[in-house]
Amino acid sequence: MSKALGSRYSIEHSDDTKEYFEFVKDLIDDDVVNEMKKYRHHYSTNCYQHCLNVSYYNYLVCRKLGLDSRSAARAGFLHDLYLYDWRERERKKGEKRHGTYHPRVALKNAKEHFDIDKREEDMIVKHMWPLTIKPPKYAESYVIVCIDKYAAMLEIGVHLGRKMKTKAQSIKRTAR
């Protein structure tokens, strides 16, 4: 059962997420997409969960704005389909450029495994704008830029909240 952080709905079983689920169910079932579960992304969030978060909230915002919510949902799921541990890669290569090169790697992987349209392509390759210099071409691409940052902050906030709760419980135990 999948759920975006902060959402009360299971995407597979809720009437509120039926349309979204139809747009992404082939991605959720795909082995390549599921491989993202192996890679840590933001602290205690794996890459798959991060992409699910971006996908779901990207879909919601684009639907609300009357934009292409199908492409938004799919591009959100594929925007970080780079399939490696970027921290390890940077340690080995001694460079700090993941933010600028991973969108191209994700796009290459997405094109290799799925049929994606021009709008999805633009969203994937430009989701790190302004690091990716060329500005987005579509309104949906600007939305994913914002949603990606929102999801990262949400994930970091959840992680820090858990750490603070654990620390508070530890202090409480030692105070007894």
N, C-alpha and C positions, 0 to 999 in steps of 0.2 A: 504494500500500500504506500503510495507516494503522496507527499504533502509539501507545499511550499512553506518555508519558515514564516510564521506570522499569520498563516491562513488557517481557518478552522475546517477547511474542506479537504477530504481525500479526493484527489483528482480522478481516480478510477471509479468511485462509487457515489458521487454527489450529483444531484440534478443541477446544481449551480455551476458545475465544471464540465458538463456533458460536451458542450461545443469545444472547449479547450482540449479535452481528452481525445476527441475525434481528430483534431489537428496534429497531435503529437504521439498517438498510441504506437505508430510504427517505430518511432524513435525510442520510446520507452522500452520496447521489446527487442531492440537491436543490440547485438553483442558488442559492437564497436562503441556505442553510446554507453553501455553498461560498464565498459572498461574504465570509464572516467571515475568510477567508484574507488579505484585503486589509488588515486592520487589526491593527496591533501591539497586543499586550496587556501581558504582563509581559516587559519587556526584549526578548529575542530570540524570544519565543514569540508567535505570532499568535493571534487570538481563536478561530479554528477549532481549533487544537491545544489551547488551554486548555480549550475546551468538550469536546473528545474526552477529555482527561485527566480532567476532572470526571465526565463521563458514565461512563467505564469504571470508575473507582474507586468512584463512587457505586453503580453496578450491583453491583460485587463486595461491598461492605460491606452493602448492603441484602439481597442474596441470602444472605449469611452469617447475617444477623440474622433471616431469614425474613420480610422485608418485601417490598413490591411492587417487585421489581427491574426490571421492564419500565418502569414509570413513572419510576423512578429514573434509568435509562439515558437515556430520552427527555428528561426534564426537564434532566438534566445537559448534554445536547447543546444545548438551547435556552435555558439560563439567561442567557446573555450575547448573545442575538440582537438586539443594538441597532444594528448596521450603520452605525457612524460612528466617526471617530477622536475619542475622548473628550478627549484632550489638546488637540487643535485646537479643539474645541468650547468647552472651558473657557477657552482663551486668548482666543477671540473674544468670548465672553459675559462673561468676567471673574468667573465663579463657580466654586466648587469643590464641586459637589454631585453629581457623577457617581455616587458610591456610593449615594446615596439615590434618584435618579430612574431609573437605567438598568434596574432590575428591572421597572418598569412598562412601559418602552419594549420590553424583551425580551418581556414577556408579550403586549403588543399585537401585536407582530410574529409571535409564535408562534401566537396565536389566528387571525391573518389568513391564515396559510399552512398550518396543520396542525390536525387535530382533537386537542385535548388535554383530559384529564379534570381533575376538581377537584383531585386530588392533585398532578398535574403543575403545574397552575396555582399552587397554594400553594407548591410547591418553587421555581418560577421567581420569583415575586413576593417571596418571603421569604428568598431565599438570602443576602442581605446583613444579615440580622438579627444584632445588635440595631439597626443603623442604620435598618432599616425598621420600627422601633417595634413594630408588631403582631407578636406571637410566632407562630411556625409552628403549624399546626393538626395536622400529621401527623408521625409519627416519621421518615418519609423526608425531611421538610423539615428537621428538625434534622440529619440525616445530611449533606444537601447543604451546609448552612451550614459544617460541619466540613471536608468534602471540598474545597469551593471554596478554603478557606484552605490546606489541605494541598497542593493542586495549585499554588497561587500560590507557596508556599514551595519546592516541588520545582522549579518553573520558574525562580525566582530563583536557587536553588542551582545549577542547571545552567548558567545564564548566568554566575554568579560563578566557577564552576569553570573554564569556558572562558576567562574573562578571566585568571584566575590562571595557567592553563597557558600562555597566550600570553605573559604577562608573564615567566614563568619561562624560556620559550624565548628570549625577547628578551635577558634577562640573561645566559643561557648563551652566546648568540652574541657579545655584546659582551665577555664575559670571555675569549674565545679570543684 
